[in-house]
Amino acid sequence: MSVPNGRLTGRACAVGLGLTGTGKEQVAVQFNFTDHPGESLTWYGFFTEDAFDICLRALRACGWKGQSILDFQNGDLCGLDTNEVQLVVATEPDLEGTPRQRINFVNELGGLALKERLDDAQAKSFDARMRDRIKAYDLKKAGGSNTAVSDRPPV
């Protein structure tokens, strides 16, 4: 594998259902890197209670619109190859301690990746808490003068 670690783009090219070494169900999706032609890597999604939402979000980002995991039983992509996605690649040790490259996250392309956006009330509360800190930072950078401080009233 000769792709760099980081955020790369790719498209699903193969899929299968299987079991982990501990007997838990998983889906494996192989991705061809669009920004590194000829290179591919497999992402493993898990259906445990803790990982289910992450797994489904990744499958949806790829373009799968189905309701049945059986869609993937025979290797049918069933829309997984519809969308180009962002793949977060990292090198980590496997169970034996050998470094290996893996896809940690499959994300939609574009936009910001936020777990949860602040609503208007939360943003105003956050702004009120940060205002004095921002003014102090600007004063420090300006050498103590208040020329860099905004006197904009709170929103």
C-alpha positions in Angstrom: 0.0 0.0 0.0 1.5 3.3 -1.0 -1.3 5.8 -0.1 -0.4 8.4 2.5 -2.2 8.6 5.8 -4.8 11.3 6.1 -8.0 12.3 4.4 -8.3 10.7 0.9 -11.1 10.2 -1.5 -12.5 6.9 -2.8 -15.4 4.9 -4.1 -16.6 1.5 -3.0 -15.8 -1.3 -5.4 -16.6 -4.5 -3.4 -18.6 -5.5 -0.3 -19.2 -8.6 1.8 -20.6 -9.7 5.1 -18.6 -11.7 7.6 -17.7 -12.3 11.2 -14.9 -10.9 13.3 -12.4 -13.1 15.2 -14.7 -12.7 18.2 -17.8 -13.8 16.2 -19.4 -10.4 15.8 -21.1 -9.5 12.4 -19.3 -7.1 10.2 -19.5 -5.6 6.7 -16.3 -5.2 4.7 -16.2 -2.5 2.0 -13.2 -2.3 -0.4 -12.5 1.2 -1.7 -10.6 2.3 -4.7 -8.8 5.6 -4.0 -9.8 8.2 -6.6 -6.9 10.4 -5.7 -4.4 7.5 -5.9 -5.5 5.4 -8.9 -4.7 1.7 -8.7 -4.7 1.7 -4.9 -7.4 0.2 -2.7 -8.0 -0.6 1.0 -10.8 -2.2 2.9 -12.9 -0.6 5.6 -14.7 -2.8 8.2 -18.0 -1.7 9.7 -19.4 -3.3 12.8 -23.0 -3.8 14.0 -22.4 -3.7 17.7 -24.5 -1.4 19.9 -21.7 1.2 20.1 -20.7 1.1 16.4 -24.0 0.7 14.6 -24.7 4.4 14.0 -21.1 4.9 12.7 -21.4 1.9 10.4 -24.8 2.9 9.0 -23.7 6.5 8.5 -20.7 5.3 6.5 -22.9 3.0 4.3 -25.3 5.8 3.7 -22.5 8.2 2.8 -21.4 5.8 0.1 -24.9 5.8 -1.4 -26.7 2.7 0.0 -30.4 3.4 0.5 -31.5 -0.1 1.4 -33.2 -1.4 4.5 -31.8 -5.0 4.5 -28.2 -6.0 5.2 -28.9 -9.0 2.9 -28.3 -6.6 0.0 -24.6 -7.3 0.5 -24.7 -11.0 1.1 -23.7 -11.9 -2.5 -21.3 -9.1 -3.0 -23.8 -6.8 -4.7 -22.9 -3.1 -4.2 -26.5 -2.1 -4.1 -25.6 1.6 -4.5 -22.5 1.7 -2.3 -20.5 2.8 -5.4 -22.8 5.8 -6.0 -20.9 8.4 -4.1 -17.3 9.4 -3.8 -16.5 9.6 -0.1 -13.7 10.9 2.2 -11.7 8.1 3.7 -9.6 8.8 6.9 -6.6 6.5 6.6 -4.1 5.8 9.4 -1.4 3.3 10.2 -2.0 1.4 13.4 -0.7 -1.8 14.9 -2.8 -5.0 14.4 -3.4 -7.5 17.2 0.1 -8.9 16.8 1.6 -5.4 16.9 2.5 -5.2 13.2 1.7 -1.8 11.7 -1.0 -1.8 9.1 -2.9 0.8 7.2 -6.6 1.0 7.8 -9.6 3.2 7.0 -10.8 4.6 10.3 -13.7 6.7 9.0 -15.9 6.9 5.9 -17.4 10.4 5.6 -19.5 12.3 3.1 -17.5 14.7 0.9 -17.8 18.4 1.5 -19.2 20.3 4.4 -18.0 20.3 7.9 -17.7 17.2 10.0 -19.5 18.0 13.2 -21.0 15.5 15.6 -23.7 18.0 16.5 -24.2 21.6 15.4 -25.0 24.3 18.0 -28.5 25.7 17.8 -29.0 29.5 18.0 -29.4 29.5 21.8 -26.3 27.3 22.3 -24.3 29.5 19.9 -25.3 32.7 21.8 -24.4 31.2 25.1 -21.0 30.0 23.8 -20.4 33.5 22.3 -21.1 35.1 25.7 -18.6 32.8 27.4 -15.9 33.4 24.8 -16.2 37.1 24.3 -14.0 38.1 27.2 -11.3 35.6 26.3 -11.3 36.8 22.7 -10.9 40.4 23.9 -8.0 39.4 26.3 -6.3 37.6 23.4 -6.6 40.6 21.1 -5.3 42.9 23.9 -2.3 40.6 24.5 -1.5 40.4 20.8 -1.8 44.2 20.4 0.6 44.8 23.3 -1.9 46.0 25.8 -3.7 48.6 23.7 -7.4 48.2 23.0 -7.2 48.9 19.3 -7.7 45.3 18.3 -10.8 44.8 20.5 -14.2 44.7 18.9 -16.9 46.6 20.7 -19.6 44.8 18.8 -22.6 44.3 21.1 -23.6 40.7 21.9 -26.0 39.1 19.4 
